[in-house]
Amino acid sequence: MSLGKNLQYLRGLSANMTQEALAERLNVSRQTISKWEMDAAKPEMDKALELCIIFNCSLDNLFREEMDRHSKSYSGIRVEEVPAFRYVEYTAISTDPEGDALGRIYRYAKENGIAEPRAIGWDFPNLSVEQINVFKMHGYTAAWILPEGLLPAGLEVKEQPGHRYAAIHIDRPFDNPFVTIPGAYRILGDYMRTNGLKHVENGVIPCFETAGESMDVYLACE
């Protein structure tokens, strides 16, 4: 655990706040911030509490957590206005729900003459304890983002209004998916908290991932 690395991480999430800008807010010198970030000194309690206010975090976050656990796999953290879109979704509950759900979505697209569909997905949490612990099943919903003007016969079409999302890009997410993908959601949570963004769950898809060799993860925010 390193206070210095945590401070660098939090500054990066705050529109790449400079050491000078942080020093000015705390009424200390830039050299003081530099010493904190090199772990050559620690802030007094009053300054530590001010840091918590500035970055909307706790003392435990600052001093006891390893907040900077992200790797070079992550880039492009941002707030993005996602335009309205129409989609068809399919939920699979199985031992390979992501593959099963995406496979069905790609089949829908192929049947409608679309060779390379835009697909997104998200975890489906509504499983029983027996499904998870006994049958080792999980749930996943995949969605096909419909091209403009296409209305596939026999499929329920849903609409997503345009909305604001916090987003992050992942290179090679499937090299270590059980670490890299949850890590992206954690970083987005830190980013939203640090910048005073509130997660939204009603009226829009609250979170989703794009499909492919690389991935973008999105969390809906106000």
Summary of the structure (lengths in Angstrom):
residues: 222
radius of gyration: 21.0
end to end distance: 31.9
largest distance: 65.8
contacts: 628
relative contact order: 0.16
helix: 38%
strand: 25%
